[in-house]
Amino acid sequence: MVTAPPVAEAAGITKRFGSTVALSDARITIAPGQTHALVGRNGAGKSTLVSVLTGLQAPDTGTVTFAGEPAPRLADRDAWRQRVACVYQKSTIIPELTVAENLFLNRHDRGRGGLISWRTLRRKAEELLRTWSVDVDVRTAAGELDVEQRQFVEIARALSFGARFIVLDEPTAQLDAAAINRLFDRIKDLQEQGVTFLFISHHLQEIYEICDTVTVFRDARHILTAPVTDLPRSELVAAMTGDAAAESTGRRRGALETGVPEVLKVVGASLDGAYDDVSFAVRGGEIVGLAGAASSGRTELAETVVGLRAAGSGTVEIAGARPPRPGSVPAALRAGVGFVPQDRHHQGYVPGMSIADNGTLTIPERLGPPGFIDRRRRDRLAEDMIENLAIKTPGPELEVAGLSGGNQQKVVMARALASDPKVLVLINPTAGVDVRSKEFLLGKVEETAESGTGVLIASDELDDLRMCDRVLVMFQGRVVAEKPSGWHDHELVAAMEGVDLDV
């Protein structure tokens, strides 16, 4: 019996970006008619592999083939569309256009005089959606579709080019349970019609529900490929986390004193589409982690504590005082919250302003009489920050845009600490910084906690969470586990991915 060649195969793929190795001799082989999972922690190389498989980037070394034939030239986009398509977590549908216009963008039929035949366009769109059982009115503006409908339209558009291999990048991240079930039913239907899927997800229980084969990447390398039914969940998690799976971790500080009052109390907090009925507390001097995947609700919950979001129900109390006005950053600051946001470039600093101005944005009352800034006082405060955070700069007047990423993050941290907060909230505090800056920043967090400040760290990076006295694990908007200091990497990752290792 003749065996069909792989729908797609990448072999010996290496890709570097400057000194960063994004893929190192990586490989994957995807058999026809399957749903093949690709999993790995952040930075494992998944996104870079997808960009190579879809022709967005050329590898430095290695080969890509489709059905045994070499991949097209990068410039031949039509040839790539006939072989592979990717439905990204962030939709590529143009909201201002109708469904029909999105389906046949730049492929409109022309009538007499070269004008677009809208009747023909709509008829072809209806036939396409009918063929693939997508129940959407082609005259609807795409912006009116829900997430599930947009995904189905994108899948139909990909199939219309002739592609029978589709990459689904975190397709369930914004779907509720009912929509996820419908998506899985459609995947199974399309598989029976000869469509092959590469399924990327942080939710490992979905891998066992929908996928036939799983490939694990770690540290830019291929680790294993195996049938899902032959791979116990504990082994899958261990492959994702590596040797560290056998290591326990814990804080370096001494035991917390008993009877220390709570400085942060969240009771019954809910926000539609983000998190539901969450309650927890942080004591003075305690470091608490909020762990979870990107869609777990951890970031939205942390942003609620600092006033960037307003919970639909529930309360947030700071240091036992009356809860600050929901959804008000100034109110949270006045109550005693310091904040390091998720994205320093867009939320953390003003690039054209100096270190001194950025570092003192939250403490204008210390800079002079109301409405005035004493530059010498501001610069003295800034110089103290520069020394305290070891910011490498010729002086406080330098624009923050002129600093390295690690020093920019130190400025953001300096501003968060400038108001002597009772609660320090950090979201992915070491993202995009070098190893030395990372160690310094996390050391500063521990030092801050030792001074009596309560700390809340929302992150999916294990290194950010190692110092925590305990870690609350969120999954699909709820706290599903609490891990005391001393957790093992594989235990925490399993909880974050919604996996019960006892199953």
QUIHU-V373294 format. One record per residue. SS is DSSP state (H for helix, E for strand, L for the rest). Layout:
BEGIN
ss->SS
ss->SS
END
This chain:
BEGIN
ss->L
ss->L
ss->L
ss->L
ss->L
ss->L
ss->L
ss->E
ss->E
ss->E
ss->E
ss->E
ss->E
ss->E
ss->E
ss->E
ss->E
ss->L
ss->L
ss->E
ss->E
ss->E
ss->E
ss->E
ss->E
ss->E
ss->E
ss->E
ss->E
ss->E
ss->L
ss->L
ss->L
ss->L
ss->E
ss->E
ss->E
ss->E
ss->E
ss->L
ss->L
ss->L
ss->L
ss->L
ss->L
ss->H
ss->H
ss->H
ss->H
ss->H
ss->H
ss->H
ss->H
ss->L
ss->L
ss->L
ss->L
ss->L
ss->L
ss->L
ss->E
ss->E
ss->E
ss->E
ss->E
ss->E
ss->L
ss->L
ss->E
ss->E
ss->L
ss->L
ss->L
ss->L
ss->L
ss->L
ss->H
ss->H
ss->H
ss->H
ss->H
ss->L
ss->L
ss->L
ss->E
ss->E
ss->E
ss->L
ss->L
ss->L
ss->L
ss->L
ss->L
ss->L
ss->L
ss->L
ss->L
ss->E
ss->H
ss->H
ss->H
ss->H
ss->H
ss->L
ss->L
ss->L
ss->L
ss->L
ss->L
ss->E
ss->L
ss->H
ss->H
ss->H
ss->L
ss->E
ss->L
ss->H
ss->H
ss->H
ss->H
ss->H
ss->H
ss->H
ss->H
ss->H
ss->H
ss->H
ss->H
ss->H
ss->H
ss->L
ss->L
ss->L
ss->L
ss->L
ss->L
ss->L
ss->L
ss->L
ss->E
ss->H
ss->H
ss->H
ss->L
ss->L
ss->H
ss->H
ss->H
ss->H
ss->H
ss->H
ss->H
ss->H
ss->H
ss->H
ss->H
ss->H
ss->H
ss->H
ss->L
ss->L
ss->L
ss->L
ss->E
ss->E
ss->E
ss->E
ss->E
ss->L
ss->L
ss->L
ss->L
ss->L
ss->L
ss->L
ss->H
ss->H
ss->H
ss->H
ss->H
ss->H
ss->H
ss->H
ss->H
ss->H
ss->H
ss->H
ss->H
ss->H
ss->H
ss->H
ss->L
ss->L
ss->L
ss->E
ss->E
ss->E
ss->E
ss->E
ss->L
ss->L
ss->L
ss->H
ss->H
ss->H
ss->H
ss->H
ss->H
ss->H
ss->L
ss->L
ss->E
ss->E
ss->E
ss->E
ss->E
ss->E
ss->L
ss->L
ss->E
ss->E
ss->E
ss->E
ss->E
ss->E
ss->E
ss->H
ss->H
ss->H
ss->L
ss->L
ss->H
ss->H
ss->H
ss->H
ss->H
ss->H
ss->H
ss->H
ss->H
ss->H
ss->H
ss->H
ss->H
ss->H
ss->L
ss->E
ss->L
ss->L
ss->L
ss->L
ss->L
ss->L
ss->L
ss->L
ss->L
ss->L
ss->L
ss->L
ss->L
ss->E
ss->E
ss->E
ss->E
ss->E
ss->E
ss->E
ss->E
ss->E
ss->E
ss->L
ss->L
ss->L
ss->E
ss->E
ss->E
ss->E
ss->E
ss->E
ss->E
ss->E
ss->E
ss->L
ss->L
ss->L
ss->E
ss->E
ss->E
ss->E
ss->E
ss->L
ss->L
ss->L
ss->L
ss->L
ss->L
ss->H
ss->H
ss->H
ss->H
ss->H
ss->H
ss->H
ss->H
ss->L
ss->L
ss->L
ss->L
ss->L
ss->L
ss->L
ss->E
ss->E
ss->E
ss->E
ss->E
ss->E
ss->L
ss->L
ss->L
ss->L
ss->L
ss->L
ss->L
ss->L
ss->L
ss->L
ss->H
ss->H
ss->H
ss->H
ss->H
ss->H
ss->H
ss->L
ss->E
ss->E
ss->E
ss->E
ss->L
ss->L
ss->L
ss->H
ss->H
ss->H
ss->H
ss->H
ss->L
ss->L
ss->L
ss->L
ss->L
ss->E
ss->H
ss->H
ss->H
ss->H
ss->H
ss->L
ss->L
ss->L
ss->L
ss->H
ss->H
ss->H
ss->L
ss->L
ss->L
ss->L
ss->L
ss->L
ss->L
ss->L
ss->H
ss->H
ss->H
ss->H
ss->H
ss->H
ss->H
ss->H
ss->H
ss->H
ss->H
ss->H
ss->H
ss->H
ss->L
ss->L
ss->L
ss->L
ss->L
ss->L
ss->L
ss->L
ss->L
ss->L
ss->E
ss->H
ss->H
ss->H
ss->L
ss->L
ss->H
ss->H
ss->H
ss->H
ss->H
ss->H
ss->H
ss->H
ss->H
ss->H
ss->H
ss->H
ss->H
ss->H
ss->L
ss->L
ss->L
ss->L
ss->E
ss->E
ss->E
ss->E
ss->E
ss->L
ss->L
ss->L
ss->L
ss->L
ss->L
ss->L
ss->H
ss->H
ss->H
ss->H
ss->H
ss->H
ss->H
ss->H
ss->H
ss->H
ss->H
ss->H
ss->H
ss->H
ss->H
ss->H
ss->L
ss->L
ss->L
ss->E
ss->E
ss->E
ss->E
ss->E
ss->E
ss->L
ss->L
ss->H
ss->H
ss->H
ss->H
ss->L
ss->L
ss->L
ss->L
ss->E
ss->E
ss->E
ss->E
ss->E
ss->E
ss->L
ss->L
ss->E
ss->E
ss->E
ss->E
ss->E
ss->E
ss->E
ss->L
ss->L
ss->L
ss->E
ss->H
ss->H
ss->H
ss->H
ss->H
ss->H
ss->H
ss->H
ss->L
ss->L
ss->L
ss->L
ss->L
ss->L
ss->L
END
